[in-house]
């Protein structure tokens, strides 16, 4: 039981880190960015290239990967999303197609073989019979720090309050003098950076390969649908529910069923409470 509790908390922290950037985009822009998983893939490959190919120290490599994610978010918004503004379906289809195109580009540059990504923090802890890698422990701590920092940023800063205004009423925010285009661009940049951070941890927890963007995207969609699309608090809570469900499933039932109960949970919530457990929220 102790092993389940420890692994559940650790995995849940990683899932919360994965989902928060996805939630942020919907809160402000009111679109589902289906290329979000590509941010994680780009972050993982940027870290791999900078650290394990170019030989950069881990911290600069991590910052480089974060910056690449932010740049990807800005470019995606400026070159694609802004031009399709107002057509939610077109944005979602286009971002999904873009993710596939990015995957093809990664295969062209790095080939399609899986790679082992060196963890940001090496070493392990042992609590009884449970082995904990320092890397996933850092991922869990990072998720709490990032989520807490994001909430403070939104509530206490001028830019954050502008994001709140746009998430509540974009037209009203524009009339009141807020540059909604700039707010949206910054939101996509922050989301891209968060996605890349999550991608480095996720790739070092699993493996780095061009198709790795699919699983995090499913996790992010599951978390925000069940929690309530746009609810950061709901994202945090439901990430822990899903994380524990997966650990319990793989430990006591069958590893092959990992993710099945999560999909059933999504269907159940959509049927019984379409707005999510915590309702559709604003920042």
C-alpha positions in Angstrom: 0.0 0.0 0.0 2.9 2.4 0.8 4.3 1.7 -2.6 1.0 2.6 -4.3 0.7 5.8 -2.3 4.2 6.9 -3.2 4.1 6.0 -6.8 0.6 7.5 -7.1 1.7 10.9 -5.8 4.8 10.9 -8.0 2.9 10.0 -11.2 0.1 12.4 -10.4 2.6 15.3 -10.0 4.0 14.5 -13.5 0.4 14.3 -14.9 -0.5 17.7 -13.4 2.7 19.2 -14.9 1.7 17.8 -18.3 -1.9 19.1 -18.2 -1.5 22.6 -16.8 -0.2 24.2 -20.0 -3.1 22.6 -22.0 -5.6 23.9 -19.5 -4.1 27.4 -19.7 -4.6 27.6 -23.5 -8.3 26.7 -23.2 -8.8 29.1 -20.2 -7.6 32.1 -22.2 -8.0 31.2 -25.8 -11.0 28.9 -25.6 -9.5 26.4 -28.0 -8.2 22.8 -27.5 -4.6 22.9 -28.7 -4.2 19.4 -30.1 -0.6 20.1 -31.0 0.2 20.5 -27.2 1.8 17.0 -27.1 4.2 18.2 -29.7 5.5 20.8 -27.2 6.5 17.9 -25.0 8.2 16.1 -27.8 10.1 19.2 -28.9 11.2 19.8 -25.3 12.5 16.3 -25.0 14.4 16.4 -28.3 15.7 19.9 -27.6 17.1 18.7 -24.3 18.5 15.5 -25.9 20.2 17.5 -28.6 21.7 20.2 -26.4 22.9 17.9 -23.6 23.6 14.5 -25.1 24.6 15.6 -28.6 26.2 19.1 -28.1 27.5 18.3 -24.6 25.8 21.3 -22.9 25.5 21.2 -19.1 22.0 20.0 -17.9 20.7 23.3 -16.6 21.5 25.3 -19.7 20.1 22.4 -21.8 16.9 22.5 -19.8 16.6 26.2 -20.2 17.2 25.8 -24.0 14.4 23.2 -24.2 12.1 25.5 -22.3 12.9 28.4 -24.6 12.3 26.2 -27.7 8.8 25.3 -26.3 8.0 29.0 -25.7 9.1 29.8 -29.3 7.0 27.0 -30.7 4.0 28.3 -28.9 4.5 31.9 -30.2 5.1 30.7 -33.8 2.0 28.4 -33.6 -0.1 31.3 -32.4 1.2 34.0 -34.8 1.3 31.8 -38.0 -1.7 29.6 -37.5 -4.1 30.2 -34.6 -4.3 33.9 -35.0 -5.3 33.5 -38.7 -8.0 31.0 -37.9 -9.3 33.0 -34.9 -13.0 32.5 -34.4 -13.2 29.1 -36.0 -12.6 26.7 -33.1 -13.0 23.5 -35.2 -10.5 24.8 -37.8 -8.0 25.6 -35.0 -8.3 22.2 -33.4 -8.0 20.3 -36.7 -5.1 22.4 -37.8 -3.2 22.0 -34.6 -3.6 18.2 -34.8 -2.3 18.1 -38.3 0.6 20.3 -37.3 1.5 17.8 -34.5 1.7 15.1 -37.2 3.9 17.3 -39.4 6.2 18.1 -36.5 6.5 14.4 -35.8 7.5 13.8 -39.4 10.1 16.5 -39.1 11.6 15.0 -35.9 11.8 11.6 -37.7 13.6 13.2 -40.6 16.2 14.8 -38.3 16.6 12.3 -35.5 15.1 9.1 -37.1 12.3 7.1 -35.5 14.3 5.0 -33.0 13.6 5.4 -29.3 16.3 7.1 -27.3 17.1 7.1 -23.6 17.1 10.6 -22.2 19.5 11.2 -19.3 17.5 12.4 -16.2 17.9 16.0 -15.0 18.7 14.7 -11.5 20.3 11.3 -11.1 20.1 8.9 -8.2 17.4 7.0 -6.4 15.7 6.8 -3.0 14.6 3.6 -1.3 11.7 3.6 1.1 11.2 0.0 2.2 10.8 -2.0 -1.0 9.9 1.1 -3.0 12.5 2.6 -5.3 12.0 6.3 -6.2 14.1 8.1 -8.8 15.2 11.5 -7.9 14.1 12.7 -11.4 10.4 11.9 -10.9 10.6 13.3 -7.4 11.9 16.6 -8.8 9.1 16.4 -11.5 6.5 16.2 -8.7 8.0 19.1 -6.8 8.3 21.1 -10.0 4.7 20.6 -10.8 3.6 22.0 -7.4 6.0 24.9 -7.7 4.9 25.7 -11.2 1.1 25.3 -10.4 1.5 27.5 -7.4 3.6 30.0 -9.3 1.1 30.1 -12.1 -1.8 30.8 -9.8 0.2 33.6 -8.1 1.1 35.0 -11.5 -2.5 35.0 -12.6 -3.8 36.5 -9.4 -1.1 39.0 -8.5 0.5 40.4 -11.7 -0.8 42.9 -14.3 -0.3 40.4 -17.1 -2.1 37.6 -15.1 -5.1 39.8 -14.4 -5.2 40.6 -18.2 -5.3 36.9 -18.8 -8.1 36.6 -16.4 -10.1 39.3 -18.1 -9.6 37.7 -21.5 -10.6 34.3 -20.2 -13.8 35.7 -18.8 -14.8 38.0 -21.7 -12.4 38.6 -24.5 -14.6 41.2 -26.2 -15.1 43.1 -23.0 -11.4 42.9 -22.3 -10.7 44.4 -25.7 -13.1 47.2 -25.2 -11.6 48.0 -21.9 -8.2 48.6 -23.6 -6.5 45.2 -23.1 -4.4 44.1 -26.0 -6.0 40.6 -26.3 -3.6 39.6 -29.2 -0.6 40.2 -26.9 -2.2 38.4 -24.0 -3.0 35.4 -26.2 0.5 35.3 -27.6 2.0 35.3 -24.1 -0.4 32.6 -23.1 0.7 30.4 -26.0 4.3 31.1 -25.1 3.9 30.1 -21.5 1.9 27.0 -22.5 4.7 26.0 -24.9 7.3 26.5 -22.2 5.3 24.5 -19.6 4.8 21.8 -22.2 8.5 21.5 -22.9 9.4 21.4 -19.2 6.9 18.5 -18.8 8.3 16.9 -21.9 11.8 16.7 -20.5 10.6 15.0 -17.4 8.1 12.7 -19.2 10.7 11.6 -21.8 13.2 10.8 -19.1 10.5 8.9 -17.2 9.6 6.8 -20.3 11.5 7.1 -23.6 12.2 9.7 -26.2 10.7 8.9 -29.6 8.7 10.8 -32.3 5.4 9.4 -31.3 5.7 10.3 -27.6 3.4 13.3 -28.1 0.3 11.2 -28.3 0.2 9.8 -24.7 0.7 13.2 -23.0 -2.0 14.7 -25.2 -4.4 12.0 -24.1 -3.4 12.6 -20.5 -3.9 16.3 -20.8 -7.3 16.0 -22.5 -8.4 13.5 -19.9 -7.4 15.7 -17.0 -9.0 18.9 -18.3 -12.3 17.1 -19.4 -12.8 15.3 -16.1 -11.6 18.3 -14.0 -13.6 20.9 -15.9 -12.1 22.6 -19.0 -10.3 25.7 -17.9 -10.1 24.9 -14.2 -6.5 24.9 -12.9 -7.6 23.7 -9.5 -9.6 20.9 -11.2 -6.5 20.0 -13.3 -4.5 19.5 -10.1 -7.0 17.4 -8.3 -8.0 15.2 -11.3 -4.4 14.7 -12.3 -4.0 13.0 -8.9 -7.2 10.9 -9.3 -6.0 9.7 -12.7 -2.5 9.1 -11.5 -3.7 6.9 -8.6 -6.1 5.1 -10.8 -3.3 4.1 -13.2 -1.0 2.9 -10.4 -3.8 0.9 -8.8 -4.7 -0.6 -12.1 -1.1 -1.7 -13.0 -0.4 -2.9 -9.5 -3.5 -4.9 -8.6 -5.2 -5.7 -11.9 -3.1 -5.7 -15.1 -0.5 -3.4 -16.6 -2.2 -4.0 -20.0 -5.3 -2.2 -18.8 -3.4 1.0 -17.9 -5.4 3.9 -19.2 -8.6 2.0 -19.8 -10.3 3.1 -16.6 -9.2 6.7 -17.4 -11.0 6.5 -20.7 -14.1 5.0 -19.0 -13.9 7.9 -16.5 -13.9 10.4 -19.4 -17.0 8.8 -20.9 -18.8 8.7 -17.6 -18.1 12.3 -16.9 -19.2 13.4 -20.4 -22.4 11.5 -20.0 -23.2 12.5 -16.4 -21.6 15.9 -15.9 -20.3 17.3 -19.3 -19.0 20.4 -17.6 -16.5 18.3 -15.6 -16.3 17.6 -11.9 -15.4 21.1 -11.0 -17.2 22.9 -13.8 -15.9 24.9 -16.7 -13.7 27.5 -15.1 -11.9 30.7 -15.8 -8.4 31.5 -14.6 
